[in-house]
């Protein structure tokens, strides 16, 4: 685990396992809220064929590899539905139901049509571009800081577009810490430089944090991992 620029209390220690724990003399419990950039995380798994098998990912279990369960107060998962492809929407909704089952609050953005130019064929084409995730994360990061809902914000993303909102929160609320949990295969050097600490997601933790297949829901129904994504 890689940490940078973190001020730790004298009685705070990091064991060899990499988990954060405090000795009994540490009185104050940290309140941690996680902000998950769903598409950035998804593409870190989709862009490398070796990681495709980890898409059935239990975000809560992954976060609890790094944060004590009693300190993880809320999880916000930011995503958007590919409404022009109903098969993808169906598969995506299965994962969303699984994430809601473990307590994730899902915040939706949207896709918008954008005209693009192909330099090879010299023609314009229409592409779908995911919008609002950065703004939604920024709004929630700031609003929940104003409401004093967290001591530490843990962001899962490798997107440098989040840096302005991170700087704004840190300058307005200097006592609050912001860390980044970097998706596998991402470097995110600029993001790391603007956070209080950074942790790299490892493949061994992805493999340990998969949902059961099938996943049994409270009503007795079963969610099965989609055979393809």
Secondary structure, DSSP 4 states (H G I P E B T S, - for coil): ----S----TTEEE-TT--EEE-TT--PPP-EEEEEEHHHHHHHHHSSGGGGGG-SB-HHHHHTTTS-GGGEEEEEEEE---TT-HHHHHHHHHHHHHHHHTTEEEEE-EEEEEEEEETTTTEEEEEEEEESHHHHHHHHHHHHHHTT--SEEEEE---GGGHHHHHHHHHH-TTSEEEEEEPTT---HHHHHTSSEEEE--HHHHHHSBPPSSEEPTTS-EE---S--
